[in-house]
Amino acid sequence: MRRVVVLELKDGTQDISVYSSSVKLVLANQQKIGIGLGALWNALSKTNGNFENKKCRIYYKYIDK
């Protein structure tokens, strides 16, 4: 099984984006998500792969490959 990182923006558009890594997600969206890479890694590791703030929701999703 393979894991991807999902970003759901809470800016009214309800945009959902899928990335192959947290690094790619942060590089593409740092201003939109309100969290840096190190803090995101820490948050995802401590909360079973789920992070949420007032700007977005980020979580791991397992996919078949």
VMD Tcl script that draws the C-alpha trace (Angstrom):
set ca {
  {0.00 0.00 0.00}
  {1.10 3.51 -0.77}
  {0.36 6.71 1.12}
  {-0.42 10.18 -0.24}
  {-0.98 13.50 1.53}
  {-4.34 15.21 1.06}
  {-4.92 18.94 1.47}
  {-8.44 20.32 1.96}
  {-8.57 24.13 1.97}
  {-11.16 25.90 4.13}
  {-11.20 29.14 2.12}
  {-14.73 28.64 0.85}
  {-13.65 26.85 -2.33}
  {-13.41 23.43 -0.66}
  {-10.47 22.62 -2.96}
  {-8.92 19.19 -2.39}
  {-5.40 18.47 -3.63}
  {-3.35 15.28 -3.40}
  {0.44 15.21 -3.11}
  {2.96 12.40 -3.08}
  {4.82 13.92 -0.10}
  {4.49 16.52 2.63}
  {7.44 18.39 1.15}
  {5.65 18.88 -2.18}
  {2.47 19.97 -0.39}
  {4.27 22.61 1.68}
  {6.34 23.91 -1.25}
  {3.20 24.44 -3.32}
  {0.99 25.87 -0.56}
  {3.00 27.35 2.32}
  {1.16 30.70 2.35}
  {-2.26 29.03 2.12}
  {-1.85 26.44 4.89}
  {-0.28 28.48 7.70}
  {2.25 25.86 8.82}
  {5.84 25.06 7.92}
  {7.27 21.71 6.94}
  {8.89 20.82 10.28}
  {5.78 21.72 12.24}
  {3.59 19.77 9.81}
  {5.75 16.66 10.10}
  {5.58 16.94 13.88}
  {1.80 17.44 13.89}
  {1.15 14.53 11.50}
  {3.37 12.18 13.51}
  {1.68 13.02 16.82}
  {-1.93 12.85 15.57}
  {-2.00 9.66 13.51}
  {-1.55 11.53 10.24}
  {-4.16 14.26 10.73}
  {-3.65 18.02 11.02}
  {-6.28 20.74 11.04}
  {-6.28 24.49 11.60}
  {-8.60 27.31 10.55}
  {-7.08 27.43 7.03}
  {-6.93 23.75 6.07}
  {-7.08 20.07 6.88}
  {-4.13 17.83 5.96}
  {-4.12 14.07 6.33}
  {-2.57 10.87 5.01}
  {-4.62 8.59 2.78}
  {-3.63 5.08 1.79}
  {-4.11 4.07 -1.82}
  {-3.68 0.77 -3.61}
  {-0.83 0.47 -6.07}
}
mol new
graphics top color blue
foreach p $ca { graphics top sphere $p radius 0.5 }
foreach p [lrange $ca 0 end-1] q [lrange $ca 1 end] { graphics top cylinder $p $q radius 0.2 }
display resetview
